[in-house]
Amino acid sequence: MSVSTLPVSPPLLQSDLKGLKRIHQGKVRDIYAIDADHMLIVTTDRMSAFDVVLPDPIPGKGRVLTEISRFWFDRTRHLVPNHLATRAGLDLATVVPDAAERSLIVDRAMIVRRLKALPVEAVVRGYLIGSGWKDYQRTGEVCGIRLPAGLKQADRLPEPLFTPSSKAPAGQHDENIGFEQVVKTIGADLAGRVRTAALALYGFAADHAAKRGIIVADTKFEFGLDDNGVLTLIDEALTPDSSRFWPMDTYRPGMSPPSFDKQIVRDYLETLAWDKRPPGPRLPPEVIQRTSERYAMALKLLTT
């Protein structure tokens, strides 16, 4: 059964699988141990903003993130291996035999290999936006990389930039780091392989998305190593949570374009007298619905 034909699970704020041990809970994903070599990743409908998990789920978000990631994993194998498990006989029905439990996660679960995650995030920027735009306004550089003068917000960069960041502990912000720091952290050879893979993935995805009316402004990849030292794409890939997707028909340099992500939520939260610390505020039904629709539209445009 392909991902797109799976039954649709109900909105899920937190999973609780009785037969498996949960070994990690992130802002969006719950991770369970299967055996020494495999894990089950359940992508919930949790929404985080400003590093705070909000109390309301975004219906369909976990399904969208899972389906988009599977789409890219399948189409980028020629560039870099990924963590999806391929062992015969290892499927969701075997891992979660209870049909009622399985129905809650059927379209939002992935069985993956356990790998050694690298302690850096591989960020690729194709456009001048976000923290990169702020850096450029202040220094004329993005993460230490000098750029031409006179660029505007959301301008396309002369070439995509590899601008890695550290992986901060829970509750803290990731910090941009220079390539030389990546070299110090994981070694020159591996740092070079990560940069090459990240840029290749971005280029491939940007070309595909452009044909479907979407600009991939920037994105974040995570990589791991298997027992043989093979660089492997892990976590998620080119989703609205890890990327900025802009509709091509409304893109205008000089402004922050609308995007297929959580920007609707961020914009609403900025209107509140909230200090951006837990607990997060409740979201109005219209904000939840509009955000859910934006995620669903990204899936439709990218994968059909």
C-alpha positions as CSV (number, residue, x, y, z in Angstrom):
1,M,0.0,0.0,0.0
2,S,1.4,3.4,-1.0
3,V,1.5,6.2,1.6
4,S,-1.1,8.2,-0.3
5,T,-3.7,5.4,-0.1
6,L,-3.3,4.8,3.6
7,P,-6.3,5.4,5.9
8,V,-6.4,8.9,7.5
9,S,-5.7,8.8,11.2
10,P,-7.5,11.2,13.7
11,P,-5.7,14.3,14.9
12,L,-2.9,13.2,17.3
13,L,-1.2,15.4,19.9
14,Q,0.7,12.6,21.6
15,S,1.1,8.9,20.8
16,D,1.1,6.2,23.5
17,L,1.9,2.8,22.1
18,K,1.6,0.1,24.8
19,G,3.8,-2.5,23.2
20,L,6.8,-0.4,22.5
21,K,9.2,1.7,24.7
22,R,9.2,5.4,23.9
23,I,12.9,6.5,23.9
24,H,12.5,10.1,22.8
25,Q,9.8,12.8,22.5
26,G,10.7,15.8,20.4
27,K,8.7,18.8,19.6
28,V,6.8,16.9,16.9
29,R,8.0,13.3,16.8
30,D,7.6,10.4,19.2
31,I,10.3,7.8,18.8
32,Y,10.0,4.1,19.9
33,A,12.5,1.3,20.1
34,I,11.8,-1.7,18.0
35,D,15.1,-3.6,18.4
36,A,18.8,-2.9,18.5
37,D,18.8,-1.8,14.8
38,H,15.4,-0.2,14.2
39,M,13.1,2.5,15.6
40,L,9.5,3.6,14.9
41,I,9.0,7.3,14.3
42,V,5.5,8.7,14.9
43,T,5.0,12.2,13.6
44,T,2.3,13.8,15.6
45,D,0.2,16.9,14.8
46,R,2.0,18.9,17.5
47,M,2.8,22.5,16.5
48,S,5.8,24.3,17.9
49,A,6.5,28.0,17.5
50,F,9.3,30.0,19.0
51,D,10.6,26.7,20.5
52,V,7.4,26.2,22.5
53,V,5.0,23.3,21.8
54,L,1.5,24.7,21.6
55,P,-1.5,22.9,23.2
56,D,-3.6,22.5,20.0
57,P,-2.8,20.0,17.3
58,I,-2.9,20.9,13.6
59,P,-5.0,18.2,12.0
60,G,-3.2,16.3,9.2
61,K,0.2,17.9,9.9
62,G,1.9,14.7,10.9
63,R,0.5,12.8,7.9
64,V,1.7,15.6,5.6
65,L,5.2,15.7,7.1
66,T,5.4,11.9,6.8
67,E,4.2,11.7,3.2
68,I,6.4,14.5,2.0
69,S,9.5,13.0,3.7
70,R,8.7,9.6,2.1
71,F,8.3,11.2,-1.2
72,W,11.8,12.8,-1.0
73,F,13.4,9.8,0.5
74,D,12.2,7.7,-2.4
75,R,13.4,10.2,-5.0
76,T,16.8,11.1,-3.6
77,R,18.3,7.7,-3.0
78,H,20.6,8.2,-6.0
79,L,22.1,11.2,-4.2
80,V,22.4,9.8,-0.6
81,P,21.0,6.8,1.3
82,N,18.3,7.4,3.8
83,H,17.3,5.8,7.1
84,L,14.0,4.1,6.0
85,A,14.2,0.4,6.9
86,T,14.1,-2.1,4.1
87,R,14.4,-5.4,6.0
88,A,11.9,-8.0,4.8
89,G,9.1,-8.7,7.2
90,L,9.5,-5.5,9.2
91,D,6.3,-3.6,8.7
92,L,3.9,-1.6,10.8
93,A,1.5,-4.5,11.3
94,T,4.4,-6.6,12.8
95,V,5.7,-3.8,14.9
96,V,2.3,-2.6,16.2
97,P,0.0,-5.7,16.0
98,D,-2.9,-4.1,17.8
99,A,-5.3,-2.8,15.1
100,A,-6.8,-0.1,17.2
101,E,-3.4,1.4,18.1
102,R,-2.2,1.0,14.5
103,S,-5.2,3.0,13.2
104,L,-4.0,6.0,15.2
105,I,-0.6,6.1,13.5
106,V,-1.0,4.3,10.2
107,D,-0.4,7.3,8.0
108,R,2.2,9.1,10.3
109,A,4.6,6.3,11.2
110,M,8.0,5.3,9.7
111,I,10.2,2.4,10.6
112,V,13.8,3.5,10.3
113,R,17.3,2.2,11.0
114,R,19.1,3.3,14.1
115,L,22.1,5.4,13.1
116,K,24.7,7.6,14.8
117,A,23.3,11.1,14.3
118,L,25.8,13.8,13.5
119,P,25.9,16.8,15.9
120,V,25.3,19.4,13.2
121,E,22.4,20.5,11.2
122,A,23.0,21.0,7.5
123,V,21.2,24.2,6.4
124,V,21.1,25.2,2.8
125,R,19.9,28.7,1.8
126,G,18.9,29.6,-1.7
127,Y,17.3,32.9,-0.9
128,L,18.1,35.8,1.5
129,I,15.5,35.5,4.3
130,G,15.2,34.8,8.0
131,S,18.3,35.0,10.1
132,G,20.4,35.1,6.9
133,W,18.7,38.4,6.0
134,K,19.3,39.8,9.4
135,D,23.0,38.8,9.2
136,Y,23.3,40.4,5.8
137,Q,21.8,43.7,6.9
138,R,24.2,43.9,9.8
139,T,27.4,42.6,8.3
140,G,27.0,42.1,4.5
141,E,27.6,38.4,5.2
142,V,25.5,35.3,5.8
143,C,27.1,33.0,8.4
144,G,30.5,34.5,7.5
145,I,30.1,34.2,3.8
146,R,30.5,37.6,2.0
147,L,27.7,38.5,-0.4
148,P,27.3,41.2,-3.0
149,A,26.1,44.6,-1.8
150,G,22.6,45.8,-2.5
151,L,20.7,42.6,-2.1
152,K,17.1,42.9,-1.0
153,Q,15.1,40.7,1.4
154,A,14.1,37.4,-0.2
155,D,16.5,37.9,-3.2
156,R,17.8,34.8,-4.8
157,L,21.4,34.2,-3.8
158,P,24.1,34.0,-6.4
159,E,24.4,30.4,-5.5
160,P,23.0,28.2,-2.7
161,L,24.9,28.5,0.5
162,F,25.8,25.7,3.0
163,T,25.3,27.4,6.4
164,P,25.4,24.8,9.1
165,S,24.1,25.2,12.7
166,S,24.8,23.5,16.0
167,K,22.2,21.1,17.4
168,A,21.1,22.8,20.6
169,P,19.7,20.9,23.7
170,A,16.0,20.8,24.2
171,G,14.6,24.2,25.0
172,Q,17.5,26.1,23.5
173,H,18.0,27.7,20.1
174,D,20.3,26.2,17.4
175,E,23.2,28.6,16.6
176,N,24.7,29.2,13.2
177,I,28.3,28.0,12.9
178,G,31.0,28.3,10.3
179,F,32.2,25.5,8.1
180,E,35.5,25.5,10.0
181,Q,33.6,24.6,13.2
182,V,31.9,21.7,11.4
183,V,35.4,20.5,10.4
184,K,36.6,20.7,14.0
185,T,33.5,18.8,15.2
186,I,33.3,15.9,12.8
187,G,36.5,16.1,10.7
188,A,37.3,17.5,7.3
189,D,36.4,14.5,5.2
190,L,32.9,14.0,6.8
191,A,32.2,17.8,6.9
192,G,32.9,17.9,3.1
193,R,30.6,14.9,2.5
194,V,27.8,16.5,4.5
195,R,28.2,19.8,2.6
196,T,28.2,18.1,-0.8
197,A,25.2,15.9,0.0
198,A,23.2,18.8,1.4
199,L,23.8,21.0,-1.6
200,A,23.0,18.2,-4.0
201,L,19.7,17.4,-2.2
202,Y,18.7,21.1,-2.2
203,G,19.5,21.5,-5.9
204,F,17.5,18.4,-6.8
205,A,14.5,19.5,-4.7
206,A,14.6,23.1,-5.8
207,D,14.4,22.0,-9.5
208,H,11.6,19.6,-8.8
209,A,9.6,22.1,-6.8
210,A,10.1,24.9,-9.3
211,K,8.3,22.8,-11.9
212,R,5.3,22.7,-9.6
213,G,5.2,26.4,-8.7
214,I,7.1,26.3,-5.4
215,I,10.3,28.0,-4.4
216,V,12.4,26.2,-1.9
217,A,13.9,29.2,-0.1
218,D,16.0,27.2,2.4
219,T,15.9,23.9,4.1
220,K,17.5,21.9,6.9
221,F,18.9,18.3,6.7
222,E,20.1,16.0,9.3
223,F,22.5,13.2,8.7
224,G,23.8,10.1,10.4
225,L,26.4,7.3,9.9
226,D,25.7,3.6,9.7
227,D,28.1,1.0,11.1
228,N,30.2,1.2,7.9
229,G,30.5,5.0,8.1
230,V,28.1,5.6,5.2
231,L,26.6,9.1,5.3
232,T,22.8,8.7,5.5
233,L,19.9,11.2,5.4
234,I,17.8,10.9,8.6
235,D,14.9,12.6,10.5
236,E,12.7,14.4,7.9
237,A,13.4,15.7,4.4
238,L,12.2,18.9,2.7
239,T,8.9,19.4,4.6
240,P,7.1,22.6,5.6
241,D,8.6,22.2,9.1
242,S,12.2,22.0,7.9
243,S,12.0,24.3,4.9
244,R,10.6,27.6,3.6
245,F,8.3,26.9,0.7
246,W,7.1,30.0,-1.2
247,P,4.4,30.0,-3.9
248,M,6.1,31.2,-7.1
249,D,3.2,33.2,-8.3
250,T,3.2,35.5,-5.2
251,Y,7.0,35.8,-4.8
252,R,8.3,39.4,-4.8
253,P,11.9,40.3,-3.7
254,G,11.9,43.1,-1.1
255,M,9.3,41.5,1.2
256,S,8.9,38.3,3.2
257,P,6.8,36.1,0.9
258,P,3.8,34.0,2.2
259,S,4.8,30.4,2.8
260,F,3.5,26.8,3.1
261,D,4.4,26.5,6.8
262,K,3.6,27.7,10.3
263,Q,3.8,31.4,9.4
264,I,0.1,31.8,10.0
265,V,0.6,30.6,13.5
266,R,3.6,32.8,14.1
267,D,1.8,35.8,12.8
268,Y,-1.1,35.2,15.1
269,L,1.1,34.7,18.1
270,E,2.9,37.9,17.5
271,T,-0.4,39.7,18.0
272,L,-0.6,38.4,21.6
273,A,0.9,39.6,24.8
274,W,2.8,36.3,25.2
275,D,6.4,36.2,26.4
276,K,7.2,33.2,24.1
277,R,7.7,30.9,27.1
278,P,5.7,27.8,28.1
279,P,2.9,27.3,28.3
280,G,1.9,28.3,24.8
281,P,-1.5,29.9,24.1
282,R,-4.4,28.2,22.5
283,L,-5.0,28.8,18.8
284,P,-8.3,30.0,17.3
285,P,-10.1,27.5,15.1
286,E,-9.6,29.6,12.0
287,V,-5.8,29.7,12.5
288,I,-5.8,25.9,13.0
289,Q,-7.9,25.4,9.9
290,R,-5.9,27.7,7.7
291,T,-2.6,26.2,8.8
292,S,-3.8,22.7,8.2
293,E,-4.9,23.8,4.7
294,R,-1.5,25.3,3.9
295,Y,0.3,22.0,4.9
296,A,-2.1,20.0,2.8
297,M,-1.5,22.3,-0.2
298,A,2.2,21.8,0.0
299,L,1.8,18.1,-0.1
300,K,-0.5,18.2,-3.1
301,L,1.7,20.6,-5.1
302,L,4.9,18.8,-4.4
303,T,3.9,15.2,-4.8
304,T,1.2,15.0,-7.4
